[in-house]
Amino acid sequence: MWHGRLPVNTLTWQWAAFDELDGPTVHAIMAARQQVFVLEQQCLYPDIDGLDPRAYHLLGWQVGDGERKLTAYLRCFAPRAKDAYQNDVVLGRVLTVQAVRGTGLGRQLMTEGMRRVEQHFPGCRVRISAQQHLQRFYDDFGFVAVSDGYMEDGIPHVDMHR
């Protein structure tokens, strides 16, 4: 059983298309997204939006005490996978669970995410709809704001490109 802060040095990454994920993994993804975006951020929105089968999923697993726990996650759409007219890679649902915030795992997640994007979609522009309070975080990864702030699901956001 996990207690307190989780050690970040036991992290393993998994990159997979939706049909490569098993039931327990999909459950872990949905549970983490629900905890962060619906419960912690008190945001009622349709997280199960029908787009997961068209996305790649990057999962950061903490391994220890004979079990694993999903602690970092993002989903990634190849060009034209989310929007037939969009030539960008689109990142979304970027999260770390509360137990690992402040440990640098969010930076590890974005570093690994950008590495996977460059490996699978070289030369493509990357787009993200960032929560405005995280704009400087994404600036550090080369993202630039390309819109004014706007409200999405009751939270201020800004569109960013890299």
C-alpha angles and dihedrals in degrees: 000000000000116000127185121332118004121231110250095202093076094062124137125186127222123191115187146153113242095256089056092060121094125221097264090050093050088048091052090050094050092045092052093046091048092049095049105033104029106029105027095037092036090225119150107204137132100270091170091067102158092251100099094087089060094049139081114232126215112200127186110204124196109211123200145115090032094299140083130224128196105237104159131033145164135167124223130200121205116228110293093006094106099027121020091216098047119095094187131100106242124210123196148149088048109177149153120196119249095252092066102037113124093028097096093254091125089059091047089051093052092044091052091043093053090046090055092046092052091046096049102029107027116191096010122134113242122221130196135174098220129196102247095236088061096051094107090049090057091042086065089062094052098265118144126200111248100176141045116256118282137176119256118178089342094305125105111248139176129201114240134186133197 
